[in-house]
């Protein structure tokens, strides 16, 4: 028998939270329907409510509304896609490279909204929680991205995280200062349907591992 926890949400609210987590997908296929401004505002507000180390709020989002700039970002991603394919071919084999090239890895030209998530500059001044783990600033940005992702799914929108780009090239393109850093290109928009499983699973690229293989107790399993 479970204890009556006065801080717990209702069963329906709990089910909705677990559902959106389970049904979140890294989307690559979008239609061109625009995202309503009030929905985008809600998504960004959800991202802004993410936890951050020392409350430094290191996330900065750049909304890409210029279509020429969007095309330039797509060109950078396409160049890195080819470099990634070559690296896969060298590390694994040419058959695996060909499999990768068949995958759709982004929806930059099709999504309703395009954001670039970046780390803020002047991060060295934030020591609280980062003295031994400076990468916690990046972890905080990832929490904001996850909030945005879950909120998008709850709104019926798809989101895709694109990481295939040279951060220096993208920083130059967007005028990002040298002490800041772009970490993700986020495609957000309406979709005709959501993948039933992660796209890479559906495409046969890889399989998911069960939590039983990833959970250890009282130390690192040998």
C-alpha positions as CSV (number, residue, x, y, z in Angstrom):
1,X,0.0,0.0,0.0
2,X,1.5,3.4,-1.0
3,X,1.7,6.2,1.4
4,X,-0.5,9.3,0.9
5,X,2.0,11.9,-0.2
6,X,0.5,15.4,0.0
7,X,3.2,16.7,-2.4
8,X,2.3,14.2,-5.1
9,X,0.4,15.2,-8.2
10,X,-2.9,13.5,-9.0
11,X,-2.7,10.1,-10.8
12,X,-3.9,11.7,-14.1
13,X,-1.2,14.4,-13.9
14,X,1.5,11.9,-13.1
15,X,0.4,9.8,-16.0
16,X,0.6,12.8,-18.3
17,X,4.2,13.5,-17.2
18,X,5.3,10.0,-17.7
19,X,3.6,9.8,-21.0
20,X,5.3,12.9,-22.4
21,X,8.6,11.5,-21.3
22,X,8.0,8.2,-23.0
23,X,6.6,9.7,-26.2
24,X,9.3,12.4,-26.7
25,X,11.1,11.8,-30.0
26,X,14.0,13.3,-31.7
27,X,12.1,14.4,-34.8
28,X,13.6,14.9,-38.3
29,X,10.4,15.1,-40.4
30,X,8.3,18.2,-40.2
31,X,5.7,20.0,-42.3
32,X,6.0,23.7,-42.9
33,X,3.0,24.8,-40.8
34,X,4.2,27.8,-38.6
35,X,4.3,27.6,-34.9
36,X,2.0,30.1,-33.1
37,X,3.9,32.8,-31.3
38,X,2.2,32.1,-28.0
39,X,3.2,28.5,-28.2
40,X,6.8,29.4,-28.9
41,X,6.7,31.7,-25.9
42,X,5.4,28.9,-23.7
43,X,8.1,26.6,-24.9
44,X,10.9,29.1,-24.2
45,X,9.4,29.8,-20.8
46,X,9.5,26.1,-20.0
47,X,13.2,26.0,-21.0
48,X,13.9,29.0,-18.8
49,X,12.5,27.1,-15.8
50,X,15.2,24.5,-16.1
51,X,17.5,23.9,-13.1
52,X,21.0,25.3,-13.4
53,X,24.2,25.0,-11.5
54,X,24.5,27.9,-9.0
55,X,21.4,29.4,-10.7
56,X,23.8,30.8,-13.4
57,X,21.2,30.2,-16.2
58,X,23.9,29.7,-18.8
59,X,21.5,29.1,-21.7
60,X,21.1,31.6,-24.5
61,X,18.7,30.9,-27.4
62,X,19.0,32.5,-30.8
63,X,15.9,32.4,-32.9
64,X,16.6,32.1,-36.6
65,X,13.9,33.9,-38.5
66,X,15.9,34.9,-41.6
67,X,15.5,32.3,-44.3
68,X,18.9,33.0,-45.9
69,X,20.6,32.5,-42.6
70,X,18.6,29.2,-42.1
71,X,19.9,28.0,-45.5
72,X,23.5,28.9,-44.4
73,X,23.1,26.9,-41.2
74,X,21.7,24.0,-43.3
75,X,24.8,24.1,-45.5
76,X,27.1,23.9,-42.4
77,X,25.2,20.9,-41.1
78,X,25.3,19.2,-44.5
79,X,29.1,19.7,-44.7
80,X,29.5,18.1,-41.3
81,X,27.2,15.2,-42.3
82,X,29.6,14.3,-45.1
83,X,32.6,14.6,-42.7
84,X,30.8,12.4,-40.2
85,X,30.0,9.8,-42.9
86,X,33.6,9.6,-43.9
87,X,34.7,9.2,-40.3
88,X,32.2,6.3,-39.8
89,X,33.6,4.7,-43.0
90,X,37.1,5.0,-41.6
91,X,36.3,3.8,-38.1
92,X,33.8,1.1,-39.1
93,X,33.3,0.2,-42.8
94,X,31.9,1.6,-46.1
95,X,28.7,-0.3,-45.7
96,X,28.0,1.4,-42.4
97,X,28.9,4.7,-44.0
98,X,26.3,4.1,-46.7
99,X,23.7,3.2,-44.0
100,X,24.4,6.5,-42.3
101,X,24.1,8.5,-45.5
102,X,20.6,7.1,-46.0
103,X,19.5,8.5,-42.6
104,X,17.7,11.8,-42.3
105,X,19.6,13.7,-39.7
106,X,17.9,17.1,-39.6
107,X,14.8,19.1,-40.6
108,X,16.3,22.5,-40.7
109,X,14.6,23.6,-44.0
110,X,11.2,22.2,-43.1
111,X,10.6,23.0,-39.4
112,X,8.4,25.9,-38.3
113,X,10.9,27.3,-35.9
114,X,14.7,27.1,-35.7
115,X,16.6,27.9,-32.5
116,X,20.3,27.7,-31.7
117,X,21.0,26.9,-28.0
118,X,24.3,28.3,-26.8
119,X,26.4,28.5,-23.6
120,X,26.8,32.0,-22.3
121,X,30.1,33.9,-22.2
122,X,32.1,34.8,-19.1
123,X,31.4,31.5,-17.5
124,X,34.7,31.5,-15.5
125,X,33.1,33.9,-13.1
126,X,30.6,31.2,-12.0
127,X,32.3,29.0,-9.5
128,X,29.4,27.7,-7.4
129,X,29.0,24.0,-8.4
130,X,31.6,24.3,-11.2
131,X,35.0,24.3,-9.4
132,X,35.6,20.6,-9.9
133,X,32.9,20.1,-12.6
134,X,33.1,23.0,-15.0
135,X,31.0,21.1,-17.5
136,X,27.9,21.6,-15.3
137,X,27.2,24.7,-17.3
138,X,26.7,22.5,-20.3
139,X,24.6,20.1,-18.3
140,X,22.4,23.1,-17.3
141,X,21.9,24.0,-20.9
142,X,20.9,20.4,-21.6
143,X,18.3,20.6,-18.9
144,X,16.8,23.6,-20.6
145,X,16.8,21.8,-23.9
146,X,15.0,18.8,-22.3
147,X,12.4,21.1,-20.8
148,X,11.8,22.6,-24.2
149,X,11.6,19.2,-25.8
150,X,9.0,17.8,-23.3
151,X,6.9,21.0,-23.5
152,X,6.9,20.8,-27.3
153,X,5.7,17.2,-27.2
154,X,3.0,18.2,-24.8
155,X,1.9,20.9,-27.2
156,X,1.8,18.3,-30.1
157,X,5.0,19.7,-31.7
158,X,8.0,17.8,-32.7
159,X,11.6,18.8,-31.9
160,X,14.9,17.6,-33.2
161,X,18.3,18.2,-31.7
162,X,21.0,18.6,-34.4
163,X,24.6,18.4,-33.3
164,X,26.3,17.9,-36.6
165,X,28.0,21.2,-37.1
166,X,31.4,22.8,-36.5
167,X,30.8,25.1,-33.4
168,X,33.5,27.6,-34.6
169,X,31.9,28.0,-38.0
170,X,28.4,28.4,-36.5
171,X,29.7,30.9,-34.0
172,X,31.2,33.0,-36.8
173,X,28.0,32.8,-38.8
174,X,25.9,34.0,-35.9
175,X,28.3,36.5,-34.4
176,X,28.6,34.5,-31.1
177,X,31.4,35.9,-28.9
178,X,34.6,33.8,-28.5
179,X,33.9,32.9,-24.8
180,X,30.4,31.7,-25.7
181,X,29.6,28.4,-27.5
182,X,26.8,27.0,-29.7
183,X,25.8,23.5,-28.5
184,X,22.6,22.6,-30.3
185,X,20.5,23.5,-33.4
186,X,16.9,22.8,-32.4
187,X,14.3,22.2,-35.1
188,X,10.7,22.7,-33.8
189,X,7.5,22.3,-35.6
190,X,4.3,20.5,-36.6
191,X,4.6,16.9,-37.8
192,X,2.3,14.6,-39.6
193,X,3.0,11.9,-37.1
194,X,5.5,11.0,-34.4
195,X,7.8,8.0,-34.6
196,X,6.5,5.1,-32.7
197,X,10.0,4.3,-31.6
198,X,13.2,6.4,-31.8
199,X,13.9,7.0,-35.5
200,X,17.3,5.3,-35.3
201,X,15.6,2.2,-33.9
202,X,12.9,2.3,-36.6
203,X,15.6,2.7,-39.3
204,X,17.6,-0.2,-37.9
205,X,20.7,1.9,-37.1
206,X,20.8,0.8,-33.5
207,X,18.8,-0.7,-30.6
208,X,17.9,0.7,-27.2
209,X,19.5,-0.9,-24.1
210,X,17.3,-1.7,-21.1
211,X,17.8,0.1,-17.8
212,X,18.9,-3.1,-16.2
213,X,22.2,-2.9,-18.2
214,X,22.8,0.7,-17.2
215,X,22.0,0.7,-13.5
216,X,24.6,-0.2,-10.9
217,X,24.5,-0.2,-7.1
218,X,27.2,0.8,-4.5
219,X,29.9,1.0,-7.1
220,X,30.9,0.4,-10.7
221,X,29.9,-3.1,-11.9
222,X,32.9,-5.1,-13.2
